Amino acid sequence: MNTVPEKSILGVGCGAPVNFANIKEGETVVDLGSGAGIEVFLCANKVRESGKVIGIDMTDEMLQRARNNAEQGGYSNVEFRKGDIEQKIPIGDNTVDLVISN
């Protein structure tokens, strides 16, 4: 899959962390402040089915939008979790390869 769900593109990001992160197939990536999921889906295309991408957002509305986008886009290697990135992030220690945020 080389595209992302159109509804994940909100046009409110600042930067392009995926372009600079050197993401590899099979890695586990976390996106802090994932919103509707655009960077999560871009990362998912890079890590492929052998990898995983976890989006963290603090709002129920964005989490639901992102989950709907994942389902509609057929992404099975993504997950969205609720969390406040200024508090404890809902990710276990030593469980991810890369963290991005914009």
BALOLO-537183 format. One record per atom (N, C-alpha, C): residue in three letters; atom name; x, y, z. Coordinates in pm, 1 decimal, decimal comma. Example, Ala and Ser with C-alpha at 12.3 -4.5 7.8 and 13.67 -1.06 7.14 Angstrom:
# residues 2
<pt res="Ala" atom="N" east="1319,0" north="-569,0" up="780,0"/>
<pt res="Ala" atom="CA" east="1230,0" north="-450,0" up="780,0"/>
<pt res="Ala" atom="C" east="1320,0" north="-330,0" up="780,0"/>
<pt res="Ser" atom="N" east="1285,0" north="-225,0" up="708,0"/>
<pt res="Ser" atom="CA" east="1367,0" north="-106,0" up="714,0"/>
<pt res="Ser" atom="C" east="1290,0" north="3,0" up="787,0"/>
This chain:
# residues 102
<pt res="Met" atom="N" east="85,5" north="-117,0" up="0,0"/>
<pt res="Met" atom="CA" east="0,0" north="0,0" up="0,0"/>
<pt res="Met" atom="C" east="90,1" north="123,4" up="0,0"/>
<pt res="Asn" atom="N" east="70,4" north="213,7" up="-92,1"/>
<pt res="Asn" atom="CA" east="155,5" north="331,7" up="-102,5"/>
<pt res="Asn" atom="C" east="80,1" north="461,7" up="-82,3"/>
<pt res="Thr" atom="N" east="-47,8" north="453,6" up="-59,7"/>
<pt res="Thr" atom="CA" east="-126,3" north="573,4" up="-38,3"/>
<pt res="Thr" atom="C" east="-169,7" north="579,1" up="107,8"/>
<pt res="Val" atom="N" east="-229,8" north="689,9" up="145,8"/>
<pt res="Val" atom="CA" east="-285,0" north="702,5" up="280,7"/>
<pt res="Val" atom="C" east="-432,5" north="738,5" up="266,7"/>
<pt res="Pro" atom="N" east="-513,5" north="703,7" up="366,5"/>
<pt res="Pro" atom="CA" east="-654,6" north="742,0" up="360,6"/>
<pt res="Pro" atom="C" east="-669,2" north="894,2" up="350,3"/>
<pt res="Glu" atom="N" east="-748,1" north="938,0" up="256,1"/>
<pt res="Glu" atom="CA" east="-764,8" north="1081,9" up="231,5"/>
<pt res="Glu" atom="C" east="-812,8" north="1156,8" up="355,5"/>
<pt res="Lys" atom="N" east="-898,7" north="1094,4" up="435,4"/>
<pt res="Lys" atom="CA" east="-952,5" north="1160,9" up="553,7"/>
<pt res="Lys" atom="C" east="-849,1" north="1176,8" up="664,8"/>
<pt res="Ser" atom="N" east="-730,7" north="1115,2" up="648,1"/>
<pt res="Ser" atom="CA" east="-625,3" north="1132,2" up="748,2"/>
<pt res="Ser" atom="C" east="-545,3" north="1260,1" up="724,5"/>
<pt res="Ile" atom="N" east="-564,5" north="1322,3" up="610,6"/>
<pt res="Ile" atom="CA" east="-489,6" north="1443,4" up="575,0"/>
<pt res="Ile" atom="C" east="-567,0" north="1565,3" up="624,6"/>
<pt res="Leu" atom="N" east="-521,5" north="1620,7" up="736,2"/>
<pt res="Leu" atom="CA" east="-589,5" north="1736,6" up="796,0"/>
<pt res="Leu" atom="C" east="-525,4" north="1868,6" up="755,2"/>
<pt res="Gly" atom="N" east="-402,5" north="1865,1" up="706,9"/>
<pt res="Gly" atom="CA" east="-333,9" north="1987,6" up="666,2"/>
<pt res="Gly" atom="C" east="-292,7" north="2076,8" up="781,3"/>
<pt res="Val" atom="N" east="-271,8" north="2019,3" up="899,5"/>
<pt res="Val" atom="CA" east="-235,8" north="2100,5" up="1015,5"/>
<pt res="Val" atom="C" east="-98,1" north="2065,3" up="1071,8"/>
<pt res="Gly" atom="N" east="-26,9" north="1976,0" up="1005,4"/>
<pt res="Gly" atom="CA" east="105,4" north="1934,7" up="1053,4"/>
<pt res="Gly" atom="C" east="209,5" north="2043,3" up="1032,5"/>
<pt res="Cys" atom="N" east="321,8" north="2025,3" up="1096,3"/>
<pt res="Cys" atom="CA" east="432,2" north="2120,2" up="1080,0"/>
<pt res="Cys" atom="C" east="560,6" north="2040,3" up="1062,1"/>
<pt res="Gly" atom="N" east="595,2" north="2013,2" up="940,7"/>
<pt res="Gly" atom="CA" east="714,0" north="1935,1" up="912,6"/>
<pt res="Gly" atom="C" east="677,8" north="1802,6" up="850,4"/>
<pt res="Ala" atom="N" east="777,7" north="1724,6" up="823,3"/>
<pt res="Ala" atom="CA" east="757,6" north="1594,4" up="760,4"/>
<pt res="Ala" atom="C" east="852,9" north="1493,4" up="824,1"/>
<pt res="Pro" atom="N" east="824,8" north="1451,8" up="948,1"/>
<pt res="Pro" atom="CA" east="919,3" north="1365,6" up="1019,4"/>
<pt res="Pro" atom="C" east="946,6" north="1233,6" up="949,3"/>
<pt res="Val" atom="N" east="851,0" north="1181,7" up="876,1"/>
<pt res="Val" atom="CA" east="868,6" north="1053,5" up="808,1"/>
<pt res="Val" atom="C" east="980,4" north="1062,4" up="704,4"/>
<pt res="Asn" atom="N" east="995,7" north="1179,0" up="643,1"/>
<pt res="Asn" atom="CA" east="1099,1" north="1196,5" up="539,9"/>
<pt res="Asn" atom="C" east="1240,1" north="1192,3" up="596,3"/>
<pt res="Phe" atom="N" east="1257,5" north="1217,6" up="725,0"/>
<pt res="Phe" atom="CA" east="1389,7" north="1227,7" up="785,6"/>
<pt res="Phe" atom="C" east="1420,4" north="1116,7" up="885,3"/>
<pt res="Ala" atom="N" east="1328,2" north="1026,6" up="907,6"/>
<pt res="Ala" atom="CA" east="1341,0" north="929,7" up="1016,6"/>
<pt res="Ala" atom="C" east="1414,9" north="800,5" up="979,8"/>
<pt res="Asn" atom="N" east="1443,3" north="778,2" up="853,5"/>
<pt res="Asn" atom="CA" east="1513,5" north="656,7" up="810,6"/>
<pt res="Asn" atom="C" east="1443,4" north="530,9" up="861,4"/>
<pt res="Ile" atom="N" east="1314,4" north="525,0" up="840,0"/>
<pt res="Ile" atom="CA" east="1230,7" north="414,2" up="886,1"/>
<pt res="Ile" atom="C" east="1258,4" north="290,8" up="800,7"/>
<pt res="Lys" atom="N" east="1273,0" north="177,0" up="868,2"/>
<pt res="Lys" atom="CA" east="1306,0" north="52,3" up="799,3"/>
<pt res="Lys" atom="C" east="1193,4" north="-49,9" up="814,0"/>
<pt res="Glu" atom="N" east="1186,2" north="-137,1" up="716,1"/>
<pt res="Glu" atom="CA" east="1089,4" north="-245,7" up="719,8"/>
<pt res="Glu" atom="C" east="1109,2" north="-328,0" up="846,6"/>
<pt res="Gly" atom="N" east="999,0" north="-362,3" up="912,7"/>
<pt res="Gly" atom="CA" east="1002,2" north="-445,4" up="1031,9"/>
<pt res="Gly" atom="C" east="1012,9" north="-370,2" up="1163,0"/>
<pt res="Glu" atom="N" east="1036,6" north="-240,0" up="1157,6"/>
<pt res="Glu" atom="CA" east="1050,6" north="-162,7" up="1281,5"/>
<pt res="Glu" atom="C" east="914,7" north="-135,7" up="1345,4"/>
<pt res="Thr" atom="N" east="920,8" north="-99,9" up="1474,2"/>
<pt res="Thr" atom="CA" east="803,4" north="-51,7" up="1546,3"/>
<pt res="Thr" atom="C" east="824,3" north="97,2" up="1569,2"/>
<pt res="Val" atom="N" east="728,3" north="176,0" up="1523,1"/>
<pt res="Val" atom="CA" east="737,7" north="321,8" up="1526,8"/>
<pt res="Val" atom="C" east="621,0" north="377,3" up="1607,6"/>
<pt res="Val" atom="N" east="646,8" north="482,8" up="1683,5"/>
<pt res="Val" atom="CA" east="542,2" north="553,3" up="1757,7"/>
<pt res="Val" atom="C" east="534,0" north="695,6" up="1705,3"/>
<pt res="Asp" atom="N" east="411,7" north="743,3" up="1682,6"/>
<pt res="Asp" atom="CA" east="387,3" north="881,7" up="1642,2"/>
<pt res="Asp" atom="C" east="314,7" north="952,0" up="1756,2"/>
<pt res="Leu" atom="N" east="382,3" north="1049,3" up="1816,3"/>
<pt res="Leu" atom="CA" east="322,7" north="1126,2" up="1926,1"/>
<pt res="Leu" atom="C" east="237,3" north="1239,1" up="1869,9"/>
<pt res="Gly" atom="N" east="112,9" north="1246,8" up="1913,5"/>
<pt res="Gly" atom="CA" east="20,4" north="1347,3" up="1861,0"/>
<pt res="Gly" atom="C" east="-24,8" north="1308,6" up="1721,7"/>
<pt res="Ser" atom="N" east="-74,5" north="1186,8" up="1707,5"/>
<pt res="Ser" atom="CA" east="-101,2" north="1128,3" up="1575,7"/>
<pt res="Ser" atom="C" east="-222,9" north="1183,5" up="1503,5"/>
<pt res="Gly" atom="N" east="-311,6" north="1252,8" up="1572,4"/>
<pt res="Gly" atom="CA" east="-427,6" north="1311,5" up="1505,1"/>
<pt res="Gly" atom="C" east="-507,2" north="1207,6" up="1428,4"/>
<pt res="Ala" atom="N" east="-541,7" north="1237,9" up="1303,6"/>
<pt res="Ala" atom="CA" east="-620,8" north="1146,8" up="1220,8"/>
<pt res="Ala" atom="C" east="-536,0" north="1037,3" up="1157,4"/>
<pt res="Gly" atom="N" east="-404,1" north="1041,6" up="1178,2"/>
<pt res="Gly" atom="CA" east="-319,6" north="928,7" up="1143,4"/>
<pt res="Gly" atom="C" east="-230,0" north="938,3" up="1022,2"/>
<pt res="Ile" atom="N" east="-217,5" north="1054,3" up="957,9"/>
<pt res="Ile" atom="CA" east="-142,7" north="1057,5" up="832,3"/>
<pt res="Ile" atom="C" east="0,1" north="1004,8" up="846,3"/>
<pt res="Glu" atom="N" east="75,2" north="1049,0" up="947,3"/>
<pt res="Glu" atom="CA" east="212,4" north="1000,0" up="962,0"/>
<pt res="Glu" atom="C" east="214,8" north="852,5" up="999,6"/>
<pt res="Val" atom="N" east="117,4" north="808,9" up="1076,1"/>
<pt res="Val" atom="CA" east="107,8" north="666,6" up="1109,8"/>
<pt res="Val" atom="C" east="96,2" north="584,5" up="982,2"/>
<pt res="Phe" atom="N" east="11,0" north="627,3" up="890,3"/>
<pt res="Phe" atom="CA" east="-8,9" north="551,6" up="766,9"/>
<pt res="Phe" atom="C" east="113,4" north="559,4" up="675,3"/>
<pt res="Leu" atom="N" east="177,7" north="675,7" up="671,4"/>
<pt res="Leu" atom="CA" east="301,0" north="687,1" up="592,8"/>
<pt res="Leu" atom="C" east="408,9" north="593,3" up="648,4"/>
<pt res="Cys" atom="N" east="420,2" north="587,8" up="781,4"/>
<pt res="Cys" atom="CA" east="516,1" north="496,3" up="845,5"/>
<pt res="Cys" atom="C" east="477,0" north="351,2" up="819,8"/>
<pt res="Ala" atom="N" east="349,4" north="321,2" up="828,2"/>
<pt res="Ala" atom="CA" east="302,6" north="183,9" up="807,2"/>
<pt res="Ala" atom="C" east="341,0" north="134,3" up="668,5"/>
<pt res="Asn" atom="N" east="337,9" north="222,3" up="570,2"/>
<pt res="Asn" atom="CA" east="378,6" north="184,5" up="435,8"/>
<pt res="Asn" atom="C" east="527,2" north="150,8" up="430,2"/>
<pt res="Lys" atom="N" east="607,5" north="209,9" up="517,7"/>
<pt res="Lys" atom="CA" east="751,4" north="184,9" up="520,3"/>
<pt res="Lys" atom="C" east="787,9" north="60,7" up="602,5"/>
<pt res="Val" atom="N" east="721,8" north="39,3" up="716,4"/>
<pt res="Val" atom="CA" east="754,3" north="-76,7" up="800,2"/>
<pt res="Val" atom="C" east="690,9" north="-204,4" up="746,4"/>
<pt res="Arg" atom="N" east="595,1" north="-189,1" up="660,7"/>
<pt res="Arg" atom="CA" east="523,4" north="-299,7" up="596,7"/>
<pt res="Arg" atom="C" east="457,4" north="-390,1" up="700,7"/>
<pt res="Glu" atom="N" east="412,8" north="-506,1" up="658,1"/>
<pt res="Glu" atom="CA" east="338,3" north="-595,8" up="747,0"/>
<pt res="Glu" atom="C" east="424,6" north="-654,7" up="858,2"/>
<pt res="Ser" atom="N" east="555,7" north="-656,0" up="840,1"/>
<pt res="Ser" atom="CA" east="642,9" north="-712,0" up="943,6"/>
<pt res="Ser" atom="C" east="670,1" north="-611,9" up="1055,9"/>
<pt res="Gly" atom="N" east="628,0" north="-487,2" up="1038,1"/>
<pt res="Gly" atom="CA" east="645,0" north="-383,7" up="1139,5"/>
<pt res="Gly" atom="C" east="512,3" north="-340,5" up="1197,5"/>
<pt res="Lys" atom="N" east="520,1" north="-240,0" up="1282,8"/>
<pt res="Lys" atom="CA" east="399,5" north="-190,2" up="1349,5"/>
<pt res="Lys" atom="C" east="416,5" north="-41,3" up="1375,9"/>
<pt res="Val" atom="N" east="305,9" north="31,7" up="1370,3"/>
<pt res="Val" atom="CA" east="307,5" north="174,3" up="1401,8"/>
<pt res="Val" atom="C" east="197,0" north="201,7" up="1502,2"/>
<pt res="Ile" atom="N" east="232,6" north="274,4" up="1607,5"/>
<pt res="Ile" atom="CA" east="138,3" north="309,4" up="1713,8"/>
<pt res="Ile" atom="C" east="122,5" north="460,3" up="1716,4"/>
<pt res="Gly" atom="N" east="1,2" north="506,7" up="1700,7"/>
<pt res="Gly" atom="CA" east="-28,7" north="648,8" up="1712,1"/>
<pt res="Gly" atom="C" east="-80,7" north="679,5" up="1851,6"/>
<pt res="Ile" atom="N" east="-31,0" north="788,0" up="1908,9"/>
<pt res="Ile" atom="CA" east="-75,5" north="831,8" up="2041,9"/>
<pt res="Ile" atom="C" east="-143,0" north="967,5" up="2026,8"/>
<pt res="Asp" atom="N" east="-264,9" north="978,7" up="2074,8"/>
<pt res="Asp" atom="CA" east="-335,2" north="1106,7" up="2073,8"/>
<pt res="Asp" atom="C" east="-416,3" north="1117,1" up="2202,3"/>
<pt res="Met" atom="N" east="-448,3" north="1240,1" up="2241,9"/>
<pt res="Met" atom="CA" east="-518,6" north="1258,2" up="2369,3"/>
<pt res="Met" atom="C" east="-668,3" north="1281,2" up="2353,9"/>
<pt res="Thr" atom="N" east="-717,0" north="1290,5" up="2230,7"/>
<pt res="Thr" atom="CA" east="-859,6" north="1318,0" up="2214,3"/>
<pt res="Thr" atom="C" east="-933,5" north="1198,6" up="2156,2"/>
<pt res="Asp" atom="N" east="-1047,6" north="1169,5" up="2213,5"/>
<pt res="Asp" atom="CA" east="-1128,4" north="1058,3" up="2166,2"/>
<pt res="Asp" atom="C" east="-1171,4" north="1077,3" up="2021,0"/>
<pt res="Glu" atom="N" east="-1202,7" north="1202,6" up="1984,6"/>
<pt res="Glu" atom="CA" east="-1246,9" north="1230,7" up="1847,3"/>
<pt res="Glu" atom="C" east="-1139,2" north="1194,1" up="1745,0"/>
<pt res="Met" atom="N" east="-1015,7" north="1234,9" up="1769,0"/>
<pt res="Met" atom="CA" east="-907,5" north="1204,0" up="1675,1"/>
<pt res="Met" atom="C" east="-876,5" north="1054,8" up="1673,6"/>
<pt res="Leu" atom="N" east="-879,7" north="992,0" up="1789,3"/>
<pt res="Leu" atom="CA" east="-855,5" north="848,0" up="1794,2"/>
<pt res="Leu" atom="C" east="-960,6" north="773,0" up="1712,5"/>
<pt res="Gln" atom="N" east="-1085,0" north="811,8" up="1724,3"/>
<pt res="Gln" atom="CA" east="-1190,0" north="744,9" up="1647,4"/>
<pt res="Gln" atom="C" east="-1173,7" north="770,0" up="1498,3"/>
<pt res="Arg" atom="N" east="-1140,1" north="892,4" up="1461,3"/>
<pt res="Arg" atom="CA" east="-1116,5" north="922,6" up="1319,4"/>
<pt res="Arg" atom="C" east="-1002,0" north="840,0" up="1265,1"/>
<pt res="Ala" atom="N" east="-893,3" north="831,4" up="1341,5"/>
<pt res="Ala" atom="CA" east="-776,6" north="755,6" up="1297,7"/>
<pt res="Ala" atom="C" east="-809,9" north="606,8" up="1284,6"/>
<pt res="Arg" atom="N" east="-882,2" north="553,4" up="1381,1"/>
<pt res="Arg" atom="CA" east="-920,7" north="411,9" up="1374,5"/>
<pt res="Arg" atom="C" east="-1011,4" north="384,6" up="1255,6"/>
<pt res="Asn" atom="N" east="-1103,6" north="476,1" up="1228,7"/>
<pt res="Asn" atom="CA" east="-1189,7" north="461,9" up="1111,0"/>
<pt res="Asn" atom="C" east="-1106,6" north="466,5" up="983,2"/>
<pt res="Asn" atom="N" east="-1009,9" north="558,9" up="977,4"/>
<pt res="Asn" atom="CA" east="-923,2" north="569,9" up="859,8"/>
<pt res="Asn" atom="C" east="-842,0" north="442,2" up="839,8"/>
<pt res="Ala" atom="N" east="-792,2" north="384,0" up="949,6"/>
<pt res="Ala" atom="CA" east="-714,9" north="259,8" up="940,9"/>
<pt res="Ala" atom="C" east="-800,9" north="146,2" up="886,6"/>
<pt res="Glu" atom="N" east="-922,5" north="138,4" up="937,5"/>
<pt res="Glu" atom="CA" east="-1012,9" north="32,9" up="891,8"/>
<pt res="Glu" atom="C" east="-1048,1" north="50,8" up="744,7"/>
<pt res="Gln" atom="N" east="-1084,0" north="173,2" up="707,0"/>
<pt res="Gln" atom="CA" east="-1120,6" north="199,0" up="568,3"/>
<pt res="Gln" atom="C" east="-1002,3" north="182,1" up="473,4"/>
<pt res="Gly" atom="N" east="-880,9" north="209,9" up="522,2"/>
<pt res="Gly" atom="CA" east="-761,8" north="195,4" up="439,0"/>
<pt res="Gly" atom="C" east="-703,6" north="55,3" up="439,5"/>
<pt res="Gly" atom="N" east="-757,8" north="-34,3" up="522,4"/>
<pt res="Gly" atom="CA" east="-710,7" north="-171,3" up="526,5"/>
<pt res="Gly" atom="C" east="-576,9" north="-189,0" up="596,9"/>
<pt res="Tyr" atom="N" east="-545,2" north="-100,6" up="690,1"/>
<pt res="Tyr" atom="CA" east="-418,2" north="-108,8" up="763,8"/>
<pt res="Tyr" atom="C" east="-432,8" north="-203,8" up="882,0"/>
<pt res="Ser" atom="N" east="-357,0" north="-311,1" up="879,9"/>
<pt res="Ser" atom="CA" east="-361,6" north="-407,3" up="990,8"/>
<pt res="Ser" atom="C" east="-240,3" north="-394,2" up="1082,1"/>
<pt res="Asn" atom="N" east="-143,7" north="-311,9" up="1044,3"/>
<pt res="Asn" atom="CA" east="-20,3" north="-298,2" up="1122,7"/>
<pt res="Asn" atom="C" east="-13,3" north="-166,3" up="1198,2"/>
<pt res="Val" atom="N" east="-129,7" north="-108,5" up="1227,8"/>
<pt res="Val" atom="CA" east="-134,4" north="16,6" up="1303,8"/>
<pt res="Val" atom="C" east="-226,6" north="1,0" up="1423,9"/>
<pt res="Glu" atom="N" east="-200,5" north="84,6" up="1523,1"/>
<pt res="Glu" atom="CA" east="-281,7" north="85,9" up="1645,1"/>
<pt res="Glu" atom="C" east="-283,9" north="229,6" up="1696,4"/>
<pt res="Phe" atom="N" east="-394,3" north="269,8" up="1753,8"/>
<pt res="Phe" atom="CA" east="-405,3" north="404,7" up="1809,6"/>
<pt res="Phe" atom="C" east="-441,6" north="394,5" up="1956,9"/>
<pt res="Arg" atom="N" east="-363,2" north="464,4" up="2039,3"/>
<pt res="Arg" atom="CA" east="-382,6" north="461,6" up="2184,4"/>
<pt res="Arg" atom="C" east="-403,1" north="601,9" up="2238,2"/>
<pt res="Lys" atom="N" east="-481,4" north="609,1" up="2344,9"/>
<pt res="Lys" atom="CA" east="-505,2" north="737,4" up="2409,4"/>
<pt res="Lys" atom="C" east="-393,3" north="766,7" up="2509,1"/>
<pt res="Gly" atom="N" east="-340,9" north="887,8" up="2500,7"/>
<pt res="Gly" atom="CA" east="-237,4" north="927,3" up="2593,9"/>
<pt res="Gly" atom="C" east="-204,0" north="1074,0" up="2581,7"/>
<pt res="Asp" atom="N" east="-155,0" north="1129,1" up="2689,4"/>
<pt res="Asp" atom="CA" east="-109,8" north="1268,1" up="2694,7"/>
<pt res="Asp" atom="C" east="42,6" north="1264,5" up="2690,6"/>
<pt res="Ile" atom="N" east="102,5" north="1316,8" up="2585,3"/>
<pt res="Ile" atom="CA" east="247,4" north="1304,2" up="2567,8"/>
<pt res="Ile" atom="C" east="327,4" north="1384,3" up="2669,8"/>
<pt res="Glu" atom="N" east="260,7" north="1467,7" up="2747,2"/>
<pt res="Glu" atom="CA" east="329,7" north="1538,8" up="2855,0"/>
<pt res="Glu" atom="C" east="324,0" north="1460,3" up="2985,9"/>
<pt res="Gln" atom="N" east="257,3" north="1348,0" up="2981,7"/>
<pt res="Gln" atom="CA" east="248,3" north="1256,4" up="3096,4"/>
<pt res="Gln" atom="C" east="316,0" north="1125,8" up="3054,9"/>
<pt res="Lys" atom="N" east="286,8" north="1018,3" up="3124,1"/>
<pt res="Lys" atom="CA" east="342,2" north="887,6" up="3086,7"/>
<pt res="Lys" atom="C" east="276,4" north="840,0" up="2957,7"/>
<pt res="Ile" atom="N" east="358,6" north="809,3" up="2859,9"/>
<pt res="Ile" atom="CA" east="310,3" north="761,8" up="2730,4"/>
<pt res="Ile" atom="C" east="273,5" north="613,3" up="2743,7"/>
<pt res="Pro" atom="N" east="158,6" north="571,4" up="2688,6"/>
<pt res="Pro" atom="CA" east="114,0" north="432,7" up="2703,9"/>
<pt res="Pro" atom="C" east="189,1" north="334,2" up="2613,1"/>
<pt res="Ile" atom="N" east="320,4" north="327,1" up="2633,5"/>
<pt res="Ile" atom="CA" east="408,5" north="238,0" up="2558,3"/>
<pt res="Ile" atom="C" east="505,7" north="176,0" up="2658,7"/>
<pt res="Gly" atom="N" east="529,4" north="47,8" up="2647,8"/>
<pt res="Gly" atom="CA" east="624,1" north="-17,8" up="2737,5"/>
<pt res="Gly" atom="C" east="767,6" north="24,2" up="2709,1"/>
<pt res="Asp" atom="N" east="851,5" north="15,5" up="2809,6"/>
<pt res="Asp" atom="CA" east="993,9" north="45,9" up="2794,2"/>
<pt res="Asp" atom="C" east="1058,2" north="-52,0" up="2696,3"/>
<pt res="Asn" atom="N" east="1149,2" north="-0,3" up="2614,8"/>
<pt res="Asn" atom="CA" east="1228,3" north="-82,8" up="2522,6"/>
<pt res="Asn" atom="C" east="1142,7" north="-166,3" up="2427,7"/>
<pt res="Thr" atom="N" east="1032,1" north="-110,1" up="2380,1"/>
<pt res="Thr" atom="CA" east="942,9" north="-185,0" up="2290,7"/>
<pt res="Thr" atom="C" east="932,8" north="-124,7" up="2151,2"/>
<pt res="Val" atom="N" east="994,8" north="-8,9" up="2129,1"/>
<pt res="Val" atom="CA" east="986,4" north="54,5" up="1997,3"/>
<pt res="Val" atom="C" east="1125,5" north="87,5" up="1945,4"/>
<pt res="Asp" atom="N" east="1133,3" north="102,9" up="1813,9"/>
<pt res="Asp" atom="CA" east="1259,9" north="135,5" up="1748,1"/>
<pt res="Asp" atom="C" east="1275,8" north="284,5" up="1725,4"/>
<pt res="Leu" atom="N" east="1164,3" north="354,8" up="1707,7"/>
<pt res="Leu" atom="CA" east="1170,0" north="492,9" up="1664,3"/>
<pt res="Leu" atom="C" east="1045,8" north="569,1" up="1711,4"/>
<pt res="Val" atom="N" east="1066,1" north="694,1" up="1752,4"/>
<pt res="Val" atom="CA" east="954,9" north="780,6" up="1791,2"/>
<pt res="Val" atom="C" east="960,2" north="903,8" up="1702,7"/>
<pt res="Ile" atom="N" east="845,2" north="940,7" up="1644,8"/>
<pt res="Ile" atom="CA" east="836,6" north="1063,1" up="1565,3"/>
<pt res="Ile" atom="C" east="728,7" north="1153,2" up="1622,6"/>
<pt res="Ser" atom="N" east="734,3" north="1280,3" up="1585,4"/>
<pt res="Ser" atom="CA" east="632,7" north="1377,6" up="1623,0"/>
<pt res="Ser" atom="C" east="652,0" north="1499,3" up="1535,1"/>
<pt res="Asn" atom="N" east="545,8" north="1572,7" up="1510,1"/>
<pt res="Asn" atom="CA" east="566,1" north="1697,3" up="1436,1"/>
<pt res="Asn" atom="C" east="498,8" north="1810,5" up="1506,1"/>
